[in-house]
Amino acid sequence: MTTRSSDIQTADATYVLQTYRRAPVVFERGEGSWLYDVDGNAWLDLLSGIGVASLGHAHPRLAAALAEQASALLHTSNLYHHPLQSALAARLTAISGLARAFVCNSGTEAVEACLKFARRYWHTRGRTERTDFVAFEHAFHGRTCGSLSVTWDEHYRTPFQPLVPGVTFVSPDDPDALETAVTSSTAAIIVEPIQGEGGVRPISNALAEAIRDARARTGVLVIADEIQCGLGRTGCYFHSHTLGLAPDLMALGKALGGGMPVGAALLSQDVASAVAAGDHGTTYGGNLLACRAALVFVEELVDGGLLEHVGEAGRHLERGLLRLQQRHPAIQDIRGAGLMRGLQLDRDAAPVIEAALARKLLVNRTATTVVRLLPPMNISIGDLDEGLDRLDGAFTDALGETADVIRSNAAQSR
């Protein structure tokens, strides 16, 4: 097996389907909020595998649980019972207020399940015309054909059309548009309480109110895509709850497994009662290893103080980012909550990401002009401060003068 970075990158270019534009770094291990490459360099991770490594890297309790489970039993299929899937479902329903859970392998699968269950709900009730969906501009719900159909960006959609028909996109800045968009043919509204790939854009209270009004008027179901913003990421269990949305269905993924691939679709009892045996399934979904990982994460979140830590760390991060904004005029806005933050720039964010890489800092660019931060949810305050210092340096390296220098030069010119 090759170990040199150049050899690994060459093998990737030769044998792996080239659907990713990877940064030229090869990681081999991690600890907490730090990653280590094959050349021995330490990198501070403020991205956590796009929000997946929620407990950081090589979390001792998670690693021990996975090793123990791997030595006992990995997979039996959903033809049989095992004790971990129902235990996970019980924890998820308790914190969400929804009655049932369907455990799958990823966030996009959870969205697919929610879309199917929404259509099944209306079919069961004899309303077979209610098959359409309303989604929002800037939304990203996944890359499989169903989830892609409710994803807004044509860059993702165009090469794979025709997609699932009957999807209407509404501007999240125009809540009044929901009144005409939601019709007697609409099965569900799907919404990210904070849009992730779309630029870390929280929906407004006005839009949340419009969604509630549409449901009261038409009975339309509400699907909350909490794949990126849910499970404590913003300092509360689910961001939809802070908006009073009370969704009928919820899609989960990313943070749930602490690095293991696992997702879940949560359903109200009303929706669940419309679903019959054989309506949906998954071979790998809800296997023992994935459920064991998810149980460790949920236990840390609910019982281990992780949720409270995210609240404290999120406030500390926000204060640091506000100071960063004062120093760098290119930062126009800071969006998000908890440990999900986006810095809106007045230009392409790519040079900042490259400068951060040069400083051994991992952040990423989304929606072209946004620097996104999704650090591990258990990151220490000290590591956050180190990350802010490196990000400050990256902005200076990439964009030149800071606001302090600009003000000093202006004063001298007077």
VENPEZI-V521537 format. One record per run of one state. SS is the DSSP state (~ for helix, > for strand, _ for the rest). FROM is the first residue (numbers start at 1). LEN is the number of residues. If there is no record, write none. Layout:
SS:FROM:LEN
SS:FROM:LEN
This chain:
_:1:4
~:5:11
_:16:11
>:27:6
_:33:1
>:34:4
_:38:4
>:42:4
_:46:2
~:48:4
_:52:5
>:57:1
_:58:2
~:60:11
_:71:12
~:83:14
_:97:3
>:100:5
_:105:2
~:107:18
_:125:7
>:132:5
_:137:8
~:145:5
_:150:4
~:154:7
_:161:6
>:167:4
_:171:4
~:175:7
_:182:4
>:186:6
_:192:2
>:194:2
_:196:5
>:201:2
_:203:2
~:205:14
_:219:2
>:221:5
_:226:13
~:239:4
_:243:6
>:249:4
_:253:1
~:254:4
_:258:5
>:263:5
_:268:1
~:269:4
_:273:15
~:288:15
_:303:3
~:306:22
_:328:3
>:331:7
_:338:2
>:340:6
_:346:4
~:350:9
_:359:2
>:361:2
_:363:1
>:364:3
_:367:3
>:370:4
_:374:7
~:381:19
_:400:3
~:403:11
_:414:1
